[in-house]
Amino acid sequence: MLKSPLWTRVFAALALLALGGCAMTSNFNQGYLAAARRPVTVQAEGRALIVTTRQDDAYVYTGRPTSLTGGATTLTMPLGSIVKETATTAFTDTFKGGAEAVGAVKDSDRYAVIVAPRLTSFSYEYNQLKNVGFAVTPTVSVVVEVRGLDPKGETRWQRSYSSGPVEAPAYMLNTAPQEEISKITHKALYDLFTAAAADIARGVAGAPAGTVAK
């Protein structure tokens, strides 16, 4: 029977083999977003307007992981569309009237809040060191900026939200590791925008001055 250290080396080799040099792609996935959704703790009346630019919507990320594991691979993912969809869904879940995504401010009197979400930082890794070479833990870190707009589309306030490292379950062998990164990217973004929406909802609900109410 093989001893544990040898098994460790075998699984480490398999994990590295699965992340051999190649180009990988992943797309926005409604199923990943659905899995990330959860009941919100704060809700507000009214409807939210989500404003994004065509340039931001069209942003496609292509890059390598920050880890040595998988360092020869590249991942291409349409982060612009993922940001738009996760932000709209988070605000839809938080505002009882739902949310609508558009490219410019319009009919501002119909909305309780007008917000402009934007991705400012993204990185990912296949963390093998954490598992002493035994398995891989897909990890992402994202930072978003959320701006509150007035009826003319001018910025009234803004705030950044950082996810810190967000981990997916570890695996020993995976033939589609990019999908693990995509899943937790959807989750991390949804969680950040849910936090932003909750902050804004508290303001709409009559929080003290200085909050992020419209």
JOJOKA-V439575 format. One line per field, one symbol per residue. psi: psi as a letter, one per 30 degrees, with the letter a starting at -180 (. if undefined). A space follows every 10 residues. Layout:
psi=???
This chain:
psi=kkleeeeeee eeeeeeefhl jlkklllkje eeeeffklkl fklllakkkk klleeeefkj kklllflekg fflkkkkiee eeeeeeeeee eefekfgalk klflkkhfff kelkljkkkf kkllljjfee ghgelkjkkl klklkkkkll ffgkkfllkk kkfakkklkl lekkfifffe eeefeeeeee eefeeeeeee eeeefhllkf ahl.
